[in-house]
Amino acid sequence: MSVDRLAGRPTAPEVVRELDRFIIGQGRAKKAVAIALRNRWRRRAAPEEIRDEILPNNILMIGPTGVGKTEISRRLARVARAPFLKVEASKFTEVGYVGRDVESMIRDLVEVGIGQVEAEMRAEAEPEAERRAEERLLRMLEGERKAKEEESREDVITVSAEGVAERPEPAGEERSPIEKLRAGEWDDREVTVEVREKGTPLFDIFAASGMNQVDRNVQDSLGSLFPKKRKSSRVTVREARRILLDQELDERVDRDRAVEEGRRRVEEAGIVFLDEIDKIAGGGDGHGPDVSREGVQRDLLPVVEGSRVPTKYGLVSTEHILFIGAGAFHQNRPSDLIPELQGRFPIRVELDSLRADEFYRILTEPENALVKQYAAMMEAEGVDLRFAEEALREIARIAERVNEGTENIGARRLHTLLSTLLEEILYRVPDCPERRFDVDGEMVRERLGAVA
């Protein structure tokens, strides 16, 4: 009997259903990325002798801006819990020109992977770290009490030999110091804590001036010449608690293990979303910004094909990283890419332009729909904001019409329309006496008529 090695992993239809919670339409693109993700897990479960031979089928998404290309990729990475990086291909330059080289995206992806692992380690260690931070804070408060020689017994705190804060038994019921601390009763008191001094952001200055390819190992070496100093600062208990918690968490993160696991995740499950790939397609006249487009493609080719990229953490293989390219291709075509690069994106899906029906569904169905976001923000002000069915239909029709008559920016048009529609309400709340606003079709036509 065969054993299901992928038990517990979402199937491709389950991945699509998860994407449907946040993204409307674009079924072909969702199906393509769901299959790519499932194939990844299938490869890892395949026999070892053939596992390394199974390479990912990279995807090229073709469609106008604002139709969901980036969001599909980002949500896919969350389903897979995979390191994800979005980069714009147009920001890269050919080797020899001033600017970012294509290998920098792999270095950035490694940083994302390590950060992801460290965040998981911190979340796992948080309960113990919080307990230790509270104990340290109570000791500080005890030290402050002794220094000031408080006469009142009301706030007396003692610390046992084991380091656990205790309080003498008063007459009647009284909360313990730890309960008072957690209740925030001492949040506004001040204590002295040691914090690390921030050094001069030397390499941040270099990066801002375009020198962002300074070797990472050189940065580490120079950084060791300027050890981090500590200084004492007077802060509130509220702020001290955060500082101490961060220090305790930092001590509990195994940096070496995080680096090793982060590298492994990047090599096995990393996803790079290459946006604006159409901007590096086609040739120019040999002058200006077009001069290095084909050079960027040729530099990109070995990374997408599979190579070993040097990083500050060692060589990182890109053979099994999934690359998702995307572009509008208004003024050129995928065939304008060099043939070798075309071959590295064998799966091509065209995303549909959004129509009024899709705009209406975007406004109402996703868990993060814009109207739900605005309603939640107004609720924080104690205001009930409601949209009539007719109003939502009218907004959708105007979004379609404006996109057809001007630049097609997809679902981003809804942000512009809703911001314009609700501008007066957002400005007046909470000073106005009304506690409820009903948005109807007439209001939409009146306030968005000029835009339409």
C-alpha positions as CSV (number, residue, x, y, z in Angstrom):
1,M,0.0,0.0,0.0
2,S,1.4,3.4,-1.0
3,V,1.8,6.0,1.7
4,D,0.6,9.6,1.2
5,R,3.7,11.6,1.9
6,L,1.8,14.9,1.4
7,A,-0.8,14.3,4.1
8,G,-1.5,17.6,5.7
9,R,-0.4,19.7,2.8
10,P,-3.1,21.7,1.0
11,T,-4.2,20.3,-2.4
12,A,-4.2,22.6,-5.5
13,P,-8.0,23.2,-5.2
14,E,-7.6,24.1,-1.5
15,V,-4.9,26.6,-2.4
16,V,-7.2,28.2,-5.0
17,R,-10.0,28.4,-2.4
18,E,-7.6,30.1,0.0
19,L,-6.7,32.6,-2.7
20,D,-10.3,33.2,-3.5
21,R,-10.8,34.6,0.0
22,F,-8.8,37.7,-0.9
23,I,-8.6,37.8,-4.7
24,I,-11.6,38.0,-7.1
25,G,-11.4,36.2,-10.5
26,Q,-8.2,35.3,-12.3
27,G,-8.9,31.6,-12.1
28,R,-6.2,30.6,-14.6
29,A,-3.5,32.4,-12.7
30,K,-4.6,31.0,-9.4
31,K,-4.7,27.5,-10.9
32,A,-1.2,27.9,-12.3
33,V,0.4,29.0,-9.0
34,A,-1.5,26.4,-7.0
35,I,-0.1,23.6,-9.3
36,A,3.4,25.1,-9.0
37,L,3.1,25.1,-5.2
38,R,1.8,21.5,-5.0
39,N,4.6,20.4,-7.4
40,R,7.1,21.8,-4.9
41,W,5.8,19.6,-2.2
42,R,5.6,16.6,-4.6
43,R,9.3,17.2,-5.4
44,R,10.3,17.1,-1.8
45,A,8.4,13.8,-1.3
46,A,9.9,12.2,-4.4
47,P,12.7,9.6,-4.2
48,E,16.0,11.1,-3.4
49,E,17.7,9.9,-6.6
50,I,15.4,12.1,-8.8
51,R,14.5,14.9,-6.4
52,D,17.3,17.3,-7.5
53,E,16.4,16.7,-11.1
54,I,12.9,18.1,-10.7
55,L,13.0,21.8,-11.4
56,P,10.2,24.3,-10.9
57,N,8.2,25.6,-13.8
58,N,8.5,29.3,-13.6
59,I,5.4,31.4,-14.4
60,L,4.9,34.5,-16.5
61,M,1.8,36.5,-15.7
62,I,0.6,38.9,-18.4
63,G,-1.9,41.6,-17.6
64,P,-2.5,45.3,-16.8
65,T,-1.6,46.7,-13.4
66,G,-4.0,46.3,-10.5
67,V,-5.6,43.0,-11.6
68,G,-4.0,40.8,-8.9
69,K,-0.6,39.6,-10.1
70,T,1.3,40.7,-7.0
71,E,-1.4,39.8,-4.6
72,I,-1.7,36.3,-6.0
73,S,2.0,35.7,-5.5
74,R,2.1,37.2,-2.0
75,R,-0.9,35.2,-0.8
76,L,0.6,32.1,-2.3
77,A,3.8,32.6,-0.3
78,R,1.7,33.0,2.9
79,V,-0.1,29.7,2.2
80,A,3.3,28.0,1.7
81,R,4.9,29.9,4.6
82,A,7.8,30.5,2.2
83,P,10.3,33.4,1.9
84,F,8.8,35.9,-0.6
85,L,10.4,38.9,-2.3
86,K,8.9,41.3,-4.8
87,V,11.4,43.1,-7.0
88,E,11.0,45.3,-10.0
89,A,13.1,44.1,-13.0
90,S,13.4,47.7,-14.2
91,K,15.5,48.6,-11.2
92,F,18.3,46.3,-12.2
93,T,21.2,47.3,-14.4
94,E,23.7,45.3,-16.4
95,V,26.9,44.5,-14.7
96,G,29.3,47.5,-15.2
97,Y,26.6,50.1,-14.8
98,V,25.8,52.0,-11.6
99,G,22.8,50.4,-9.9
100,R,21.7,47.1,-8.5
101,D,22.8,43.8,-10.0
102,V,20.3,40.9,-10.4
103,E,22.0,38.8,-7.8
104,S,21.1,41.3,-5.1
105,M,17.5,39.9,-5.1
106,I,18.8,36.6,-3.9
107,R,20.8,38.2,-1.1
108,D,17.6,40.1,-0.1
109,L,15.6,36.9,-0.3
110,V,18.0,35.2,2.1
111,E,17.6,38.1,4.5
112,V,13.8,37.6,4.3
113,G,14.2,33.9,5.0
114,I,16.4,34.4,8.0
115,G,14.1,37.0,9.3
116,Q,11.2,34.7,9.0
117,V,12.9,32.0,11.0
118,E,14.0,34.4,13.7
119,A,10.4,35.7,14.0
120,E,9.2,32.2,14.6
121,M,11.9,31.6,17.2
122,R,11.0,34.8,19.0
123,A,7.3,33.9,19.0
124,E,8.2,30.5,20.5
125,A,10.4,32.0,23.2
126,E,8.1,34.9,24.0
127,P,6.4,33.4,27.1
128,E,9.6,32.6,28.9
129,A,11.2,35.9,27.7
130,E,8.3,37.9,29.0
131,R,8.5,36.2,32.4
132,R,12.3,36.9,32.7
133,A,11.7,40.6,31.6
134,E,9.1,41.0,34.3
135,E,11.5,39.6,36.9
136,R,14.2,42.0,35.8
137,L,11.8,44.9,35.8
138,L,10.6,44.1,39.3
139,R,14.2,44.1,40.5
140,M,14.7,47.5,38.9
141,L,11.7,48.8,40.7
142,E,13.0,47.4,44.0
143,G,16.3,49.2,43.4
144,E,14.5,52.4,42.7
145,R,12.5,52.0,45.9
146,K,15.7,51.5,47.9
147,A,17.4,54.4,46.3
148,K,14.5,56.7,47.1
149,E,14.0,55.2,50.6
150,E,10.2,55.3,50.2
151,E,8.6,55.6,53.6
152,S,5.2,54.3,52.6
153,R,4.6,50.6,52.9
154,E,1.9,50.7,50.2
155,D,4.3,50.1,47.4
156,V,7.0,48.0,49.2
157,I,8.5,45.3,46.9
158,T,11.0,42.7,48.0
159,V,12.9,40.1,46.0
160,S,13.5,36.6,47.2
161,A,16.9,34.8,46.9
162,E,15.5,32.9,43.9
163,G,14.9,36.2,42.1
164,V,11.1,36.0,42.2
165,A,9.4,39.2,43.3
166,E,7.4,38.9,46.5
167,R,5.5,41.2,48.7
168,P,5.0,41.1,52.5
169,E,1.5,39.9,53.4
170,P,-0.5,43.0,54.2
171,A,-3.6,43.0,56.3
172,G,-6.5,42.0,54.1
173,E,-6.4,41.0,50.4
174,E,-3.8,42.8,48.3
175,R,-2.6,42.1,44.7
176,S,1.0,40.9,44.3
177,P,3.6,43.1,42.6
178,I,3.5,41.0,39.4
179,E,-0.2,41.6,39.2
180,K,0.2,45.3,39.6
181,L,2.9,45.4,37.0
182,R,0.8,43.4,34.5
183,A,-2.2,45.6,35.3
184,G,-0.2,48.7,34.2
185,E,-0.4,50.5,37.5
186,W,3.3,51.4,37.4
187,D,3.6,52.1,33.7
188,D,4.3,55.8,34.2
189,R,7.1,55.3,36.7
190,E,10.6,55.7,35.5
191,V,13.5,53.3,35.8
192,T,17.0,53.1,34.5
193,V,17.8,50.5,31.8
194,E,20.9,49.8,29.7
195,V,20.3,50.1,26.0
196,R,22.6,49.7,23.0
197,E,23.9,52.9,21.4
198,K,23.2,53.2,17.7
199,G,26.3,53.6,15.6
200,T,26.7,55.8,12.6
201,P,24.7,54.3,9.7
202,L,27.8,54.4,7.5
203,F,26.6,51.9,5.0
204,D,23.1,53.3,5.0
205,I,24.7,56.5,3.7
206,F,26.6,54.5,1.0
207,A,23.3,52.8,0.0
208,A,21.5,56.1,-0.2
209,S,24.1,57.5,-2.6
210,G,23.9,54.4,-4.8
211,M,26.8,52.4,-3.4
212,N,24.5,49.6,-2.4
213,Q,26.7,46.8,-3.7
214,V,29.3,47.2,-0.9
215,D,30.5,43.7,-0.1
216,R,28.5,42.4,2.9
217,N,31.6,40.7,4.4
218,V,33.4,44.0,4.3
219,Q,30.4,45.5,6.2
220,D,30.7,42.8,8.9
221,S,34.4,43.2,9.2
222,L,34.2,47.0,9.6
223,G,31.3,46.6,12.0
224,S,33.4,44.5,14.3
225,L,35.9,47.4,14.6
226,F,33.2,49.5,16.2
227,P,31.6,47.4,19.0
228,K,28.2,48.4,20.1
229,K,28.3,50.4,23.3
230,R,25.7,50.5,26.0
231,K,24.3,53.5,27.8
232,S,21.9,54.0,30.7
233,S,18.6,55.7,29.9
234,R,15.7,56.8,32.1
235,V,12.5,55.4,30.6
236,T,9.0,54.7,31.7
237,V,8.2,51.2,33.0
238,R,6.0,50.7,29.9
239,E,9.0,51.4,27.6
240,A,11.4,49.5,29.8
241,R,9.2,46.4,29.6
242,R,9.5,46.5,25.8
243,I,13.3,47.0,25.8
244,L,13.8,44.2,28.3
245,L,11.6,41.9,26.4
246,D,13.5,42.5,23.2
247,Q,16.8,41.9,25.0
248,E,15.5,38.6,26.4
249,L,14.2,37.5,23.0
250,D,17.5,38.4,21.3
251,E,19.3,36.1,23.8
252,R,17.0,33.2,23.0
253,V,17.3,33.4,19.2
254,D,20.0,31.0,17.9
255,R,21.4,33.1,15.1
256,D,23.4,30.3,13.6
257,R,20.4,28.0,13.5
258,A,18.3,30.8,12.0
259,V,20.8,31.4,9.3
260,E,21.0,27.7,8.4
261,E,17.3,27.2,8.4
262,G,16.7,30.5,6.5
263,R,19.1,29.5,3.8
264,R,17.5,26.1,3.5
265,R,14.0,27.6,3.2
266,V,15.2,30.0,0.5
267,E,16.8,27.2,-1.6
268,E,13.8,24.8,-1.1
269,A,10.8,27.1,-1.0
270,G,11.8,30.7,-1.9
271,I,9.5,32.7,-4.2
272,V,10.7,35.7,-6.2
273,F,8.1,37.9,-7.9
274,L,9.8,39.8,-10.8
275,D,7.5,42.7,-11.6
276,E,7.7,44.9,-14.6
277,I,9.6,42.3,-16.6
278,D,8.2,43.8,-19.7
279,K,10.3,46.9,-19.1
280,I,13.5,45.0,-19.8
281,A,12.1,43.4,-23.0
282,G,12.8,44.7,-26.5
283,G,15.8,46.7,-27.6
284,G,16.3,50.4,-27.9
285,D,18.5,52.7,-30.0
286,G,21.6,52.0,-28.0
287,H,21.2,55.2,-25.9
288,G,19.5,56.2,-22.7
289,P,17.8,53.7,-20.3
290,D,17.3,51.1,-23.1
291,V,21.1,50.5,-23.4
292,S,21.4,47.8,-20.8
293,R,18.0,46.0,-21.1
294,E,19.2,43.0,-22.9
295,G,22.2,42.9,-20.6
296,V,19.9,42.7,-17.6
297,Q,18.1,39.8,-19.3
298,R,21.4,38.0,-19.8
299,D,22.5,38.6,-16.2
300,L,19.1,37.4,-15.0
301,L,19.2,34.2,-17.1
302,P,21.8,32.2,-14.9
303,V,20.0,33.2,-11.7
304,V,16.6,32.0,-13.1
305,E,18.2,28.9,-14.7
306,G,19.8,27.9,-11.5
307,S,23.2,29.0,-10.1
308,R,25.0,29.5,-6.9
309,V,24.9,33.1,-5.7
310,P,27.4,34.4,-3.2
311,T,25.9,36.0,-0.1
312,K,27.3,37.0,3.3
313,Y,26.0,33.6,4.6
314,G,27.7,31.5,1.9
315,L,26.7,30.3,-1.6
316,V,22.9,30.0,-2.1
317,S,21.5,27.8,-4.9
318,T,18.7,29.2,-7.0
319,E,17.8,25.9,-8.8
320,H,14.6,25.3,-6.9
321,I,13.5,28.9,-6.2
322,L,10.2,29.7,-7.9
323,F,10.3,32.8,-10.1
324,I,7.1,34.5,-11.1
325,G,7.5,37.1,-13.7
326,A,4.8,39.7,-14.4
327,G,4.2,42.6,-16.8
328,A,1.6,44.5,-18.7
329,F,3.3,44.0,-22.1
330,H,1.3,47.0,-23.5
331,Q,4.0,48.2,-25.9
332,N,5.8,44.9,-26.4
333,R,5.3,41.1,-26.2
334,P,6.8,38.2,-24.2
335,S,8.5,37.2,-27.5
336,D,10.6,40.4,-27.2
337,L,12.5,38.8,-24.3
338,I,15.6,36.9,-25.3
339,P,14.7,33.3,-26.3
340,E,16.8,31.8,-23.5
341,L,14.8,33.8,-20.9
342,Q,11.5,33.0,-22.5
343,G,12.3,29.3,-22.1
344,R,12.8,29.8,-18.3
345,F,9.2,30.9,-18.0
346,P,7.3,28.0,-19.6
347,I,4.0,28.6,-17.9
348,R,2.2,31.7,-19.2
349,V,-1.1,33.0,-18.0
350,E,-3.0,36.0,-19.1
351,L,-5.0,37.9,-16.5
352,D,-8.2,39.5,-17.4
353,S,-9.0,43.2,-17.2
354,L,-11.5,43.9,-14.5
355,R,-15.1,44.7,-15.5
356,A,-18.0,46.2,-13.4
357,D,-19.0,42.8,-12.1
358,E,-15.5,42.0,-10.8
359,F,-15.3,45.5,-9.3
360,Y,-18.5,44.9,-7.4
361,R,-17.3,41.5,-6.1
362,I,-14.0,43.1,-5.1
363,L,-15.9,45.6,-3.0
364,T,-18.1,43.1,-1.3
365,E,-16.6,39.5,-1.2
366,P,-13.0,39.5,0.0
367,E,-12.3,39.4,3.7
368,N,-10.2,42.6,3.3
369,A,-12.7,44.4,1.0
370,L,-12.3,48.1,0.9
371,V,-15.8,48.9,2.1
372,K,-15.2,46.6,5.1
373,Q,-11.9,48.4,5.9
374,Y,-13.7,51.8,5.8
375,A,-16.5,50.5,7.9
376,A,-14.0,49.2,10.5
377,M,-12.2,52.6,10.6
378,M,-15.5,54.5,11.1
379,E,-16.5,52.0,13.8
380,A,-13.4,53.0,15.7
381,E,-14.9,56.5,15.8
382,G,-18.2,55.2,17.0
383,V,-19.8,55.8,13.6
384,D,-21.9,53.3,11.6
385,L,-21.0,53.5,7.9
386,R,-23.2,51.5,5.5
387,F,-23.2,51.1,1.7
388,A,-26.4,50.5,-0.3
389,E,-26.4,47.8,-3.0
390,E,-27.1,50.5,-5.6
391,A,-24.1,52.5,-4.4
392,L,-21.7,49.7,-4.7
393,R,-23.0,48.8,-8.2
394,E,-22.6,52.5,-9.2
395,I,-19.0,52.6,-7.9
396,A,-18.2,49.5,-9.9
397,R,-19.6,50.9,-13.1
398,I,-17.7,54.2,-12.6
399,A,-14.5,52.3,-12.0
400,E,-14.9,50.4,-15.2
401,R,-15.7,53.5,-17.2
402,V,-12.8,55.5,-15.8
403,N,-10.3,52.7,-16.5
404,E,-11.5,52.4,-20.0
405,G,-11.3,56.2,-20.7
406,T,-8.0,56.8,-19.0
407,E,-5.1,54.7,-17.8
408,N,-6.2,51.2,-16.7
409,I,-5.0,50.8,-13.2
410,G,-7.3,47.9,-12.3
411,A,-8.6,47.5,-8.8
412,R,-6.4,50.4,-7.6
413,R,-9.1,52.7,-9.2
414,L,-11.4,51.7,-6.3
415,H,-9.0,53.3,-3.8
416,T,-9.2,56.6,-5.7
417,L,-13.0,56.5,-6.0
418,L,-13.8,55.6,-2.4
419,S,-11.3,58.1,-1.0
420,T,-13.0,60.8,-3.1
421,L,-16.5,59.6,-2.2
422,L,-15.9,59.5,1.5
423,E,-13.6,62.5,1.8
424,E,-16.1,64.8,3.5
425,I,-17.2,62.1,5.9
426,L,-13.6,61.2,6.8
427,Y,-12.9,64.9,7.4
428,R,-15.9,65.6,9.6
429,V,-15.9,62.6,11.8
430,P,-15.8,62.6,14.9
431,D,-16.8,66.3,15.3
432,C,-20.1,66.0,13.5
433,P,-23.2,64.9,15.5
434,E,-24.2,62.1,13.1
435,R,-23.4,58.6,14.3
436,R,-24.6,56.9,11.1
437,F,-23.9,57.5,7.4
438,D,-25.7,55.7,4.6
439,V,-24.0,55.8,1.2
440,D,-26.6,55.5,-1.6
441,G,-26.5,55.6,-5.4
442,E,-27.5,59.3,-5.5
443,M,-24.6,60.3,-3.3
444,V,-22.2,58.3,-5.4
445,R,-23.4,59.9,-8.6
446,E,-23.2,63.4,-7.0
447,R,-19.7,63.1,-5.6
448,L,-18.1,61.0,-8.4
449,G,-19.9,62.6,-11.3
450,A,-16.9,64.8,-12.1
451,V,-14.5,61.9,-11.9
452,A,-16.7,59.8,-14.2
